[in-house]
Amino acid sequence: MFDWFGVWFVRGLSRVLRAAPLGAALFLGRVVGAFLAVTHPRHPLAYANLKAAFGSRYGAKERREIVRKVFQNLAQNAVEMLRFPKMNKQYFEHYVEVEHRERYEDI
């Protein structure tokens, strides 16, 4: 039962995000990501991992900012995945920039 609720919730969310302009959908992703950066149970782990990996290279404020940006990026990626059905050739030509295209065309 819960599985079906999850499926319908994600489908509905995908429809809402596809109907919204891209900027608004990505903004929503950033807001959700910023919220999760302080409420998600794993955010202390992300902070601790940064501290362990970089030591004193980054201060506490910088580590919190990095964790916030990582969560925002993940949420924006989720928004983009839910918008996949809307993407077509024109969408990619407008929003996607490929560097070193010749490397891919030679294959």
PEUR-V541324 format. One record per residue. N is the residue number from 1. SS is DSSP state (~ for helix, > for strand, _ for the rest). BURIAL is # if it has 24 or more other ideal C-beta (glycine too) atoms within 12 Angstrom, else .. D_LAST is the distance of its C-alpha to the last C-alpha in whole Angstrom. Layout:
BEGIN
{{N;SS;BURIAL;D_LAST} {N;SS;BURIAL;D_LAST}}
END
This chain:
BEGIN
{{1;_;.;47} {2;~;.;45} {3;~;.;42} {4;~;.;42} {5;~;.;43} {6;~;.;40} {7;~;.;38} {8;~;.;40} {9;~;.;40} {10;~;.;37} {11;~;.;36} {12;~;.;39} {13;~;.;37} {14;~;.;34} {15;~;.;36} {16;~;.;38} {17;~;#;35} {18;~;.;33} {19;~;.;36} {20;_;.;37} {21;_;.;35} {22;~;.;32} {23;~;.;34} {24;~;.;37} {25;~;#;35} {26;~;#;33} {27;~;.;36} {28;~;#;38} {29;~;#;35} {30;~;#;36} {31;~;.;40} {32;~;#;39} {33;~;#;37} {34;~;#;40} {35;~;.;42} {36;~;#;41} {37;~;#;40} {38;~;.;44} {39;~;.;45} {40;_;.;42} {41;_;.;44} {42;_;.;41} {43;~;#;41} {44;~;.;43} {45;~;.;41} {46;~;#;38} {47;~;#;41} {48;~;.;42} {49;~;.;38} {50;~;#;38} {51;~;.;41} {52;~;.;41} {53;~;.;37} {54;~;.;38} {55;~;.;42} {56;~;.;44} {57;~;.;41} {58;_;.;41} {59;_;.;44} {60;~;.;45} {61;~;.;45} {62;~;.;41} {63;~;#;40} {64;~;.;42} {65;~;.;40} {66;~;#;36} {67;~;#;37} {68;~;#;38} {69;~;.;35} {70;~;#;33} {71;~;#;35} {72;~;#;34} {73;~;.;30} {74;~;#;30} {75;~;#;33} {76;~;#;31} {77;~;.;27} {78;~;#;30} {79;~;#;31} {80;~;#;27} {81;~;.;26} {82;~;#;30} {83;_;#;29} {84;~;.;25} {85;~;.;27} {86;~;.;28} {87;_;.;24} {88;_;.;23} {89;~;.;20} {90;~;.;23} {91;~;.;24} {92;~;.;20} {93;~;.;20} {94;~;.;24} {95;~;.;23} {96;_;.;20} {97;_;.;19} {98;_;.;15} {99;_;.;15} {100;_;.;13} {101;~;.;11} {102;~;.;9} {103;~;.;7} {104;~;.;6} {105;~;.;6} {106;_;.;4} {107;_;.;0}}
END
